Amino acid sequence: MTPALPMVAPAKNLPTHVRIHEVGPRDGLQNEKNLVPTEVKAEFIHRLAEAGLTTIEATSFVHPKWVPQLADAETLFPALQDLDPEKIHLPVLVPNEKGLTRALTLGASRIAVFASATESFAKANLNRTIAESLDMFTPVVTRAKEEGAHVRGYLSMCFGDPWEGPVPVPQVVATAKALIDMGCDELSLGDTIGVATPGHVTALLTALNEAGVATHHLGVHFHDTYGQALSNTLAALQHGVTTVDASAGGLGGCPYAKSATGNLATEDLVWMLRGLGIETGVDLGRLTATSAWMAEQLGRPSPSRTVRALTHQEQ
């Protein structure tokens, strides 16, 4: 019979605490074909908060035409205002100044911009070159900082691109450095199509450090296409990274990169971290129940191995 919790066996040279940046409500749901009701999304976020997650990416203020699943941002965000902003952070993605205005009007205090390390994905996702996208984000980041907001920069295709193949480390470093120099408080390194391996992760983190980007500014965002998300996360932890993106139940993909499968499941991450003796503040039982509930709302089993193991869901 599967035990409810793993045995704790700490390893050397790892952080004592990891902040999980939960992306399920935004990145996890954005690619769903059937519209998820606003009230279900709101309950999902509340349940995640009750499970102990303190950073929950709520939604995106993109044009509804591009991501119809997130067209209810103006309705959803006010439904979350009962959550204590001192304890629960609710970042939102904004694509441009118009999106930023919409977010700030509703009281958002944490925003994120979404850049690409490759020209092909910048064209597919933003219809701009890398340089043009950075020019677009500069006034967004500047204004957000002036308004006192915390700014996260997402950098996608850091390890591989479906059109260009492996992405040279110096190319990623250049765009990452531009986002930090622009004023981003933190940078999430995205393995959008899940092709990274631990050595590649270490090489990129080392190169970023050598370019003057400190590890405490960095988070990692892995997809599990080739089953490497947890091993890549461990490599990042060994390097000193303490912010890890994950999606409850392993929900998500990428609408502009068809080879991208689900994000690293938050439950799988918590299971590993708990076994290593690394604190997250997350109640695995509550989190698992939340993801099982969300899977019921979506009408299919959760892809998270931990959720399936602890709830005996059938694949």
ZAMARGU-4260 file (C-alpha; in steps of 0.2 Angstrom, whole numbers, plus 5000, padded with zeros to 4 digits):
<rodrens>
0) 5000/5000/5000 | 5007/5017/4995 | 5012/5027/5010 | 5004/5044/5013 | 5020/5053/5014
5) 5038/5049/5009 | 5052/5046/5022 | 5062/5061/5025 | 5081/5059/5020 | 5089/5076/5018
10) 5103/5078/5005 | 5118/5090/5007 | 5119/5107/4999 | 5101/5110/4995 | 5090/5124/5001
15) 5080/5123/5017 | 5065/5131/5009 | 5057/5132/4992 | 5044/5144/4986 | 5032/5136/4974
20) 5025/5148/4961 | 5009/5139/4957 | 5004/5142/4939 | 4989/5130/4937 | 4975/5143/4936
25) 4983/5153/4922 | 4996/5142/4913 | 4987/5126/4918 | 4970/5131/4912 | 4974/5143/4897
30) 4975/5128/4884 | 4958/5120/4889 | 4946/5118/4875 | 4931/5119/4885 | 4928/5135/4895
35) 4930/5133/4913 | 4917/5143/4923 | 4924/5158/4933 | 4917/5152/4949 | 4926/5135/4947
40) 4942/5145/4944 | 4939/5155/4959 | 4936/5140/4970 | 4952/5132/4963 | 4962/5147/4968
45) 4954/5147/4985 | 4957/5129/4988 | 4976/5131/4982 | 4978/5144/4995 | 4970/5134/5009
50) 4982/5120/5004 | 4996/5132/5009 | 5002/5139/4992 | 5007/5157/4994 | 5010/5162/4976
55) 4996/5158/4964 | 4996/5165/4947 | 4978/5169/4944 | 4975/5174/4926 | 4981/5184/4911
60) 4975/5201/4905 | 4978/5196/4886 | 4965/5200/4873 | 4951/5187/4874 | 4953/5183/4855
65) 4970/5176/4859 | 4966/5166/4875 | 4947/5164/4876 | 4949/5153/4892 | 4956/5168/4901
70) 4943/5181/4895 | 4935/5182/4912 | 4950/5191/4920 | 4940/5206/4925 | 4927/5195/4934
75) 4939/5182/4941 | 4951/5194/4949 | 4939/5203/4960 | 4932/5187/4966 | 4949/5184/4974
80) 4950/5199/4985 | 4945/5191/5001 | 4962/5182/5001 | 4974/5191/5012 | 4987/5200/5001
85) 5000/5200/5014 | 4999/5181/5014 | 4993/5176/4997 | 5002/5184/4981 | 4991/5183/4965
90) 5002/5187/4950 | 4994/5191/4933 | 5002/5190/4916 | 5001/5206/4905 | 5006/5206/4887
95) 5007/5225/4885 | 5003/5242/4892 | 4984/5240/4889 | 4984/5224/4899 | 4994/5232/4913
100) 4982/5246/4914 | 4968/5233/4916 | 4977/5224/4929 | 4982/5239/4939 | 4964/5246/4938
105) 4959/5230/4948 | 4972/5232/4961 | 4985/5219/4955 | 5001/5221/4963 | 5011/5208/4955
110) 5013/5207/4936 | 5022/5196/4924 | 5028/5199/4906 | 5032/5184/4894 | 5047/5185/4883
115) 5055/5172/4871 | 5073/5167/4870 | 5071/5162/4851 | 5065/5172/4836 | 5053/5159/4830
120) 5043/5158/4846 | 5044/5177/4848 | 5036/5178/4831 | 5023/5164/4835 | 5018/5170/4852
125) 5020/5189/4851 | 5021/5192/4832 | 5037/5202/4835 | 5056/5199/4835 | 5065/5197/4852
130) 5071/5215/4851 | 5054/5221/4847 | 5046/5212/4861 | 5059/5219/4873 | 5055/5236/4867
135) 5036/5233/4870 | 5040/5226/4888 | 5051/5241/4893 | 5037/5253/4896 | 5027/5240/4904
140) 5040/5235/4917 | 5045/5253/4920 | 5027/5259/4924 | 5023/5243/4934 | 5038/5247/4945
145) 5033/5265/4946 | 5016/5259/4953 | 5025/5249/4966 | 5021/5232/4958 | 5033/5217/4959
150) 5038/5211/4941 | 5042/5194/4935 | 5049/5190/4918 | 5045/5174/4910 | 5058/5168/4897
155) 5052/5154/4886 | 5061/5142/4875 | 5077/5143/4886 | 5083/5125/4882 | 5075/5120/4865
160) 5063/5127/4852 | 5052/5116/4841 | 5057/5126/4825 | 5075/5130/4830 | 5081/5115/4840
165) 5093/5117/4854 | 5095/5135/4860 | 5113/5141/4863 | 5116/5146/4881 | 5123/5163/4876
170) 5107/5167/4867 | 5097/5164/4882 | 5109/5173/4893 | 5107/5189/4882 | 5088/5190/4883
175) 5088/5185/4902 | 5100/5199/4905 | 5090/5211/4896 | 5074/5207/4906 | 5084/5209/4922
180) 5092/5226/4917 | 5074/5231/4912 | 5069/5230/4930 | 5062/5213/4932 | 5063/5207/4950
185) 5064/5189/4946 | 5066/5179/4930 | 5057/5162/4927 | 5068/5151/4915 | 5055/5141/4905
190) 5059/5124/4897 | 5043/5126/4886 | 5044/5110/4877 | 5052/5099/4890 | 5069/5095/4882
195) 5081/5101/4896 | 5092/5089/4905 | 5101/5092/4922 | 5118/5096/4914 | 5110/5109/4902
200) 5101/5117/4917 | 5117/5119/4927 | 5126/5126/4912 | 5113/5139/4909 | 5112/5144/4928
205) 5131/5145/4928 | 5132/5156/4913 | 5119/5168/4920 | 5129/5169/4936 | 5144/5173/4926
210) 5135/5187/4916 | 5130/5195/4933 | 5112/5188/4935 | 5112/5182/4953 | 5104/5165/4957
215) 5091/5173/4969 | 5083/5182/4955 | 5080/5166/4946 | 5066/5153/4946 | 5064/5138/4935
220) 5049/5132/4925 | 5050/5114/4918 | 5038/5104/4907 | 5038/5085/4908 | 5038/5080/4890
225) 5053/5068/4892 | 5050/5064/4910 | 5065/5076/4915 | 5055/5089/4925 | 5060/5083/4943
230) 5078/5079/4939 | 5080/5096/4931 | 5072/5104/4946 | 5084/5095/4958 | 5099/5101/4947
235) 5092/5119/4949 | 5090/5116/4968 | 5108/5110/4969 | 5113/5126/4961 | 5104/5136/4974
240) 5088/5141/4965 | 5074/5142/4978 | 5059/5147/4967 | 5051/5133/4957 | 5035/5135/4945
245) 5023/5120/4945 | 5005/5117/4941 | 4993/5108/4952 | 4988/5091/4945 | 5001/5094/4931
250) 4989/5104/4921 | 4995/5114/4906 | 5004/5115/4890 | 5007/5129/4878 | 4995/5135/4864
255) 5009/5141/4853 | 5020/5126/4855 | 5011/5110/4851 | 5025/5098/4857 | 5023/5106/4875
260) 5015/5094/4887 | 5010/5097/4905 | 5019/5107/4917 | 5028/5099/4932 | 5014/5094/4944
265) 5015/5103/4960 | 5011/5087/4970 | 5025/5078/4962 | 5037/5092/4966 | 5030/5093/4984
270) 5033/5074/4986 | 5051/5076/4981 | 5054/5091/4992 | 5046/5084/5007 | 5057/5068/5005
275) 5072/5079/5004 | 5067/5088/5020 | 5064/5105/5011 | 5050/5116/5018 | 5036/5122/5006
280) 5022/5126/5018 | 5011/5115/5007 | 4999/5102/5014 | 5001/5088/5002 | 4984/5080/5007
285) 4974/5096/5004 | 4983/5099/4987 | 4980/5082/4981 | 4962/5083/4985 | 4961/5100/4976
290) 4969/5093/4960 | 4958/5078/4961 | 4943/5090/4962 | 4949/5100/4948 | 4951/5084/4937
295) 4933/5080/4940 | 4928/5098/4935 | 4938/5095/4919 | 4931/5078/4916 | 4947/5068/4916
300) 4960/5060/4927 | 4974/5071/4934 | 4991/5068/4925 | 5000/5070/4941 | 5008/5053/4946
305) 5006/5058/4965 | 4988/5063/4963 | 4985/5046/4955 | 4994/5036/4968 | 4986/5045/4983
310) 4968/5045/4976 | 4969/5029/4965 | 4964/5037/4950 | 4964/5027/4934 | 4974/5033/4919
</rodrens>
